[in-house]
Amino acid sequence: MARSLTTSVSAFALTAALAMASFHASAQDSLTVVSWGGAYGAAQKKHVIDPYQKDSGVKVLFEDYSGGVAEIKAQVESGNIQWDVVDFEVIDLERACSEGLLEEIPRDILPPGVDGTPAEQDFIPEALASECAIGNIVWSVVFAYNERTIGGTKAATLTDFFDTAKIPGKRALRKRPQVNLEWALIADGVPPAEVYEVLATPEGQQRAFDKLATLKKDIVWFDSWSQAPQLLNDGGAVLVQSANGRFYDAIRQEKKPFVIVWDGHVYDLDAWAIVKGSPKKDLALKFIAYATGSKPLAGMPDVAYGPTRKSSTPLMDQTAAPHLPTAHLDKGIQAGSEFWADHGEALGEKFNEWLLN
């Protein structure tokens, strides 16, 4: 056993050394990497971007976007590729992959874990489910309230989120159908396990929009997760939807009196992908191999996002464990990436029409 472990560690060291040599051979290059900004972006800069630039000599242009596939689709169809690597929500990933907007990522680029575990055994299965991406975090869409503005009745369920008689005040939601339609059905009594089955039918879609309409005059729409904590802090809304890490960071770093509600949360993965036609595909593959290594991923619990490698767990801040989505899976549902790949475009159009009515 000792010999086997030594051999594995030596093999990992050799792989790492060869990778570093390859990185420095491209020191004159630059790469445009796009992610989500905010606390998550700050954690990525600290644990991924800055170390990668130091180790490789490659300059990274680290930019923000607000999600979806429209910008990537426009770049690919015009042949004017501005981004190389994109951090995708898996709920959008399957659609982008099926529409040919992303490059395939071979699994043999991935190094073993720091403990020598082969990559395909080290990653959780969902992280390697798409041929177009490598999963890097598990995160969730939740809602939260501010202890100072909520009033006497505290929210505990998605039903409370939709009940403005019980808890008066504005609700803040990201302006897209994903998650909002799932939440509407759950709040309307659909069992979580049946949400996507119901939402796949015209009747189920109408039911979801009808339930969402009960909140319509009380909704504050936003485009980026970065806006959510500010809305909750300033009193722009009494109940606010966001990625769990945005609230966790505000609670931990800024001592905000926010309370996260996990009931009905929709958990998902984020994954690194390469825009189809990127002239820097080879360099992008090296970046993704580095960014999904055990040590970089171990930094993501800084903002309460779970790493997708098992070997990252012993390296991470253990105080974050109770705040990770994986500690609350029994209260939520997994985002239906296949559902949204099939229905995203049509429901996006219906959602936009609904907003105008």
C-alpha positions in Angstrom: 0.0 0.0 0.0 2.8 2.4 0.9 4.5 1.8 -2.4 1.2 2.3 -4.3 0.6 5.6 -2.5 4.1 6.8 -3.2 3.8 5.9 -6.8 0.5 7.8 -7.1 1.9 10.9 -5.4 5.0 10.7 -7.6 2.8 10.4 -10.7 0.8 13.4 -9.5 4.0 15.4 -8.9 5.3 14.6 -12.4 1.9 15.6 -14.0 2.0 18.9 -12.1 5.6 19.6 -13.1 4.8 18.9 -16.8 1.7 21.1 -16.5 3.8 24.0 -15.1 6.3 23.6 -17.8 3.5 23.7 -20.4 2.0 26.8 -18.7 5.3 28.8 -18.8 5.8 27.9 -22.5 2.7 30.1 -23.0 3.7 32.9 -20.7 3.2 35.5 -23.5 -0.5 34.6 -23.9 -3.6 36.0 -22.4 -7.0 34.4 -21.8 -10.5 36.0 -21.3 -12.3 34.2 -18.5 -15.9 35.2 -17.7 -17.8 34.6 -14.4 -20.3 36.1 -12.0 -18.5 38.8 -10.1 -19.4 39.6 -6.5 -18.3 37.4 -3.6 -18.0 34.4 -5.9 -15.8 36.2 -8.4 -13.6 37.4 -5.5 -13.2 33.9 -4.3 -12.3 32.7 -7.8 -9.8 35.5 -8.2 -8.2 34.6 -4.9 -8.1 30.8 -5.3 -8.0 30.3 -9.1 -7.2 33.4 -11.2 -4.3 34.9 -9.2 -2.6 31.6 -8.5 -3.0 30.5 -12.1 -1.5 33.8 -13.4 1.4 33.4 -10.9 2.1 29.8 -11.8 1.6 30.0 -15.5 2.6 33.6 -16.4 -0.5 33.8 -18.5 -2.5 37.1 -18.2 -6.1 36.5 -17.5 -8.8 39.1 -18.4 -11.4 38.3 -15.7 -14.8 39.7 -16.7 -18.4 39.5 -15.4 -21.7 38.5 -17.0 -25.2 37.9 -15.9 -25.8 34.4 -17.3 -27.8 32.8 -20.0 -26.7 31.8 -23.5 -27.6 34.8 -25.6 -24.2 36.6 -25.5 -22.3 33.4 -26.2 -24.7 32.5 -29.1 -24.2 36.0 -30.6 -20.4 35.6 -30.5 -20.4 32.1 -32.0 -22.9 32.9 -34.8 -21.1 36.1 -35.7 -17.7 34.5 -35.5 -16.6 37.3 -33.3 -15.4 35.4 -30.2 -14.7 37.7 -27.3 -14.7 35.2 -24.5 -12.6 32.0 -24.1 -13.7 30.3 -20.9 -17.1 30.8 -19.3 -18.5 29.8 -15.9 -21.9 28.4 -16.8 -24.9 27.6 -14.6 -25.6 24.0 -15.5 -29.3 24.9 -15.9 -28.1 26.8 -19.1 -25.2 24.6 -20.0 -27.1 21.7 -21.6 -28.9 24.1 -24.0 -25.6 25.8 -25.0 -23.9 22.4 -25.5 -26.8 21.0 -27.5 -26.9 24.1 -29.8 -23.2 23.7 -30.6 -22.0 26.8 -28.8 -19.3 25.1 -26.7 -16.2 23.0 -27.3 -16.0 19.4 -26.1 -13.6 19.0 -23.1 -11.7 15.7 -23.0 -11.5 14.1 -19.6 -7.8 13.2 -19.9 -6.8 16.8 -19.4 -7.8 16.6 -15.7 -5.1 15.9 -13.1 -5.6 13.4 -10.3 -6.6 14.7 -6.9 -3.9 15.8 -4.4 -4.3 12.4 -2.8 -3.6 10.6 -6.1 -7.2 9.7 -6.8 -7.9 9.6 -10.6 -10.0 12.5 -11.7 -13.0 10.5 -12.9 -13.2 8.9 -9.4 -12.5 12.2 -7.6 -15.2 14.4 -9.1 -18.8 13.9 -8.2 -20.6 12.3 -11.2 -22.7 15.4 -12.0 -19.5 17.4 -12.5 -18.5 15.3 -15.5 -22.0 14.7 -16.9 -21.7 17.2 -19.8 -19.2 16.6 -22.6 -18.9 20.4 -22.9 -17.8 21.4 -19.4 -16.2 20.4 -16.0 -18.3 21.2 -12.9 -16.6 23.3 -10.3 -19.1 24.1 -7.6 -22.5 23.0 -6.1 -24.6 26.1 -5.3 -28.2 26.9 -4.8 -30.9 29.5 -5.3 -32.5 30.4 -2.0 -34.3 33.4 -0.5 -33.5 35.4 2.6 -34.9 38.1 4.8 -33.4 40.9 6.9 -34.1 40.6 10.6 -34.4 44.4 10.7 -37.0 44.8 8.0 -39.1 41.6 8.1 -41.5 42.6 10.8 -43.1 40.3 13.4 -43.8 37.3 11.1 -40.7 35.5 9.8 -40.7 33.6 6.5 -40.0 29.9 6.7 -41.3 28.4 3.5 -41.8 29.1 -0.2 -45.5 29.4 0.6 -44.6 32.4 2.8 -42.7 33.9 -0.1 -45.9 34.0 -2.1 -48.1 35.1 0.7 -48.1 39.0 0.8 -51.1 39.0 3.2 -49.0 37.1 5.8 -45.8 39.0 5.1 -46.4 42.3 3.3 -43.7 43.9 1.2 -41.8 43.6 -2.1 -40.2 40.4 -3.3 -37.0 40.5 -5.4 -36.5 38.0 -8.2 -34.0 37.5 -11.0 -35.6 38.4 -14.3 -35.8 35.0 -15.9 -38.2 32.0 -15.9 -35.7 29.5 -14.4 -36.3 28.8 -10.7 -39.2 31.3 -10.6 -41.5 28.9 -12.3 -40.3 26.0 -10.2 -40.9 28.0 -7.1 -44.4 29.0 -8.2 -45.4 25.4 -8.7 -44.0 24.3 -5.3 -45.8 27.2 -3.6 -49.0 26.1 -5.4 -48.8 22.7 -3.9 -47.0 20.6 -6.5 -44.7 18.0 -4.8 -41.1 18.9 -5.5 -40.4 15.5 -7.1 -43.1 16.3 -9.7 -42.2 19.9 -10.6 -40.6 19.2 -14.0 -43.2 16.7 -15.0 -45.9 19.2 -14.4 -43.9 22.1 -15.9 -43.5 20.2 -19.1 -47.2 20.4 -19.8 -49.1 23.5 -21.1 -51.4 23.3 -18.1 -48.5 23.2 -15.7 -46.9 26.1 -17.4 -50.1 28.1 -17.1 -50.4 27.1 -13.5 -46.9 28.4 -12.8 -47.5 31.7 -14.5 -50.8 32.2 -12.8 -49.2 31.6 -9.4 -46.3 34.0 -10.3 -49.0 36.6 -11.3 -50.3 36.7 -7.7 -47.0 38.4 -6.9 -46.5 40.4 -10.0 -47.3 43.9 -8.6 -45.0 43.2 -5.7 -42.0 41.9 -7.6 -38.8 43.9 -7.9 -36.9 42.4 -10.8 -33.1 42.4 -11.0 -30.6 41.0 -13.6 -27.5 40.1 -11.6 -27.1 38.1 -8.4 -24.8 40.9 -7.2 -27.8 43.2 -6.8 -29.6 40.9 -4.4 -27.8 41.5 -1.1 -28.1 45.3 -1.7 -31.8 45.1 -2.2 -32.2 43.2 1.0 -29.9 45.5 2.9 -31.5 48.7 1.7 -35.1 47.5 2.2 -35.8 47.5 -1.6 -37.6 44.2 -0.9 -38.5 42.3 2.2 -37.8 38.8 0.7 -35.0 38.4 -1.8 -33.9 35.6 -4.1 -30.2 35.0 -4.7 -27.4 32.4 -4.9 -26.8 31.2 -1.4 -23.2 32.4 -1.4 -24.1 36.0 -1.9 -26.1 36.0 1.3 -23.5 33.9 3.2 -20.8 36.3 2.3 -22.8 39.3 3.4 -23.6 37.5 6.7 -20.0 36.4 7.3 -18.0 39.3 6.0 -20.3 42.3 6.5 -22.2 41.0 9.6 -25.5 41.6 7.8 -28.6 40.5 9.8 -29.8 38.2 7.0 -31.5 34.8 7.5 -31.4 32.3 4.7 -34.5 30.2 4.0 -33.6 26.8 2.4 -37.2 25.6 1.9 -37.7 24.8 -1.9 -34.1 25.8 -2.8 -33.1 24.8 -6.3 -29.5 23.5 -6.3 -27.3 23.3 -9.3 -23.7 23.1 -10.4 -21.6 25.7 -12.1 -19.1 24.5 -14.7 -16.2 25.8 -16.8 -16.8 25.7 -20.5 -15.0 26.9 -23.6 -16.8 29.0 -26.2 -17.0 27.3 -29.6 -14.4 28.7 -32.0 -12.1 30.2 -29.3 -8.7 30.7 -30.9 -7.2 29.9 -27.5 -8.8 26.5 -27.0 -5.5 24.8 -26.0 -4.8 27.4 -23.4 -8.4 27.3 -22.2 -8.1 23.6 -21.6 -5.0 24.1 -19.5 -6.8 26.8 -17.5 -9.8 24.5 -16.8 -7.5 21.7 -15.8 -5.8 24.0 -13.3 -9.0 25.7 -12.1 -10.7 22.3 -11.3 -7.8 21.0 -9.3 -8.2 19.9 -5.7 -6.6 23.0 -4.1 -8.4 25.8 -6.2 -11.8 24.1 -5.6 -11.1 23.9 -1.9 -11.4 27.7 -1.7 -15.0 27.9 -3.0 -16.5 27.2 0.5 -15.3 30.7 1.3 -18.7 31.7 -0.1 -20.5 28.5 0.9 -20.3 26.8 -2.5 -19.4 23.1 -2.4 -16.3 21.8 -4.3 -17.0 19.1 -6.9 -13.9 17.1 -6.0 -13.9 14.8 -3.0 -10.2 15.4 -2.5 -10.9 19.1 -1.9 -13.0 18.5 1.2 -10.2 17.9 3.7 -8.5 21.1 2.4 -11.5 23.4 2.8 -12.6 25.6 5.7 -14.7 23.1 7.7 -16.7 25.9 9.4 -18.5 26.4 6.1 -19.8 22.8 5.9 -23.2 23.5 7.6 -23.8 26.4 5.1 -23.2 24.4 1.9 -26.2 23.4 -0.3 -25.2 19.8 0.3 -26.2 20.1 3.9 -29.8 21.0 2.9 -30.5 18.7 -0.1 -33.6 17.3 1.7 -35.3 20.7 1.5 -34.7 21.4 -2.2 -34.7 20.1 -5.8 -31.9 19.8 -8.3 -32.2 22.2 -11.2 -33.6 20.4 -14.3 -30.8 21.1 -16.9 -32.3 18.7 -19.4 -35.8 20.3 -19.0 -34.4 23.8 -19.6 -32.4 22.6 -22.6 -35.7 21.4 -24.1 -38.0 24.1 -23.0 -35.8 27.1 -22.1 -36.2 29.0 -25.4 -40.0 28.6 -25.5 -40.5 29.4 -21.8 -38.2 32.4 -22.2 -40.4 33.8 -24.8 -43.6 33.1 -22.8 -41.9 34.7 -19.8 -41.1 37.9 -21.7 -44.6 38.1 -23.0 -46.0 37.6 -19.5 -43.8 40.5 -18.2 -45.4 42.8 -20.8 -49.0 41.9 -20.0 
